[in-house]
Amino acid sequence: MSEPLLKIMNHHSPACGDPPIVSSDGSGVYLGYFENSCGEQWIFTYDRVARRGELRGGDVGWNDVLSVENGRVAGLMLAADEATWLQACWLAAASRSR
């Protein structure tokens, strides 16, 4: 197939950095996207081979990669809907790699 499954526009200002180009090429990568009611965007990726989760968000700076452990990011305060989404992503992604 030549067309991407999803194309998501960046809602953040240029000061937030360049939004990442994320691909789920290969069967070992899980990809999750979330946008809250204010337009804040989050991208979660989980490498099932390396067993590593990462979170990126416009409000924290697209270029900063946050490590996700057990569905949480140390020191990052998320709203309830964001935290629920991240936990759901973790459960969906990490449960297959156990």
Protein Blocks (a to p, Z undefined) as FASTA:
>chain_A
ZZdfbdcddfbdfknopaddddfehjkbccdddddfkopacdddddfklopacdddfklo
pklccddeehiaehiacdfklmmmmmmmmmmmmmmmZZ
